[in-house]
Amino acid sequence: MGAVEHGAPTGGRQIRFEPDDRPPPALTAGMGIQFAVLTIAGIVLTPAIVIRAAGESDSYLTWAVFAAAIVSGISTILQAVRLGRIGAGYVLLMGTSGAFIAVCVAALVEGGPGLLAVLVVASSLFQFLLAARLSLFRRLVTPVVAGTVLMLIAVTVMPLIFNMVSASPEGKSDWSAPTTALVTIVLMIAIALKSSGSLRLWAPVIGVIAGSIVAAGFGLYDFDQVSDASWVGVPDGGWPGFDVSFDAAFWSLLPAFVIVTIIGAVETIGDSVAIQRVSWRNPRAVDYRVVQGAVAADGTGNLLSGVAGTVPNTTYSTSVSITELTGVAARRVGVAIGVIFVMLAFLPKFLALVLAIPDSVVAAYVTVLMALLFVVGMRIVSEEAADYRKGLIAGVAFWLGVGFQNNLIFPEYMEGFAGGLLENGMTSGGLVAIVLTLFTEATQSRRHRLRTNLAMSELPRIQGFLNGFAKRHSWGASMSQRLDAVAEETLVTMLEAEQTGEAATDRALRVTASKQDGRAVLEFVAAARGENIEDRLAVLDEPTADRPVERDVSLRLLQHYATSVLHQQYHELEIVTVHVNLTSDPVEE
């Protein structure tokens, strides 16, 4: 992902406020209120479904909802402000995870809230491990996997949403739910399509308010729920505690929790990649340090959820849709959303005001967001699908996910398999994508490796290594010279990209060479430092770029010799991957 192909367009986006911008306080508060109000229902709904399905008490339900709102607020703030290596630095809303419903119900039935709390804490540790060593999993958790999971989120959610749109409550007009949903969705889409000014920012809340007013006319809005709730308060039920007996129930359920946690982390990776794509006016290369921070914040949210005794947290993919819909990506809005989540936890009256919004209105709002999310996932996959293998992985994983979601694939055998794990399209499709990616990597041609230092003095040794690699594949002198030139310009570019003001020190460098689809693929892996080479390539030909010409010489030569250049930056490593087509033409001097 993010590979700079020659001639790739770099058009701007309709973003009103980028992450570093400072919107007016009134606008920040307004955006925070509407996003929080429209999201809090989903945060509350998941623990309610889990606890009622497991037959737990109302006092525990009250506590779990209270704790979920607070944890969602804290983790949303963490995502926005980025504390050390925890957080993305973007507007990524956090909330309770629907993917955990089945395993959480099983945990409550087997051992109660104490067992659930310990399992959530234990599974969260795997997210910290993934975040810390994401570069080791880069060949497995790829943009194709992440984009496919994003598309399957919409597939998984939409059946439920369509039922909510069309199901009118008993005793009400059959037209009540469809009418309120239609008003909501038409207003949202009309404003989003025709307005490019400040009105576009308020498209979601205008649609929801209008739909709620129409719903009130049909008698769908529950005013009694609002009037019965207290203004300020905390739940009567207290913290449920931990079950640290680590009995058979814990060990039997832990693998299922870990698998769902990993799938949730893949979703977070997809969200953090996608939010970078939609938050800037001019496209930027994906920064995988942001992805690591997002996964770490997700793990922190799960850890806090376990400690608090409620259901696990995850990033809400609707964050991407909301940002694209409104054009507001300022991280200050993320902080405002998190603060409001925490405030709502202590304000039962306002919480009830939101929860009283009819299902049909909420479903219409989510329909628009899921449609946008599907397109974002499709866009990520399509950028990689030029490689037919990646396209095949995405296609097979997506359609198998659809099949499992709709119980169309051997339902008599799959029903109840692994606790119903594969009945969720996002989980099954994500696992298929990961397995196929792992198989592709395992069956690739042998990679040849050289360990050296990132220094120009090591260039002869690197070129000798590449000459030997070319001879093993019976490539002629022309290809050997091209590989030599690519190595030299990549080395120079990586050294030029080092941050100014730092003492020059030799960094360990690993060079990997392999043959894929008749072309050479070179990978340069070094300790992380410096600016992103892809971003430098993207602005190379812009006439307004204020850059010293001599600094661009190596980049231009690299661009000439290479088919594509991908620069992945992690906290611990930076990886430059260069694809070089086979050629018999002499290298130009």
Summary of the structure (lengths in Angstrom):
residues: 589
radius of gyration: 25.7
end to end distance: 31.5
largest distance: 82.7
contacts: 2121
relative contact order: 0.15
helix: 63%
strand: 9%
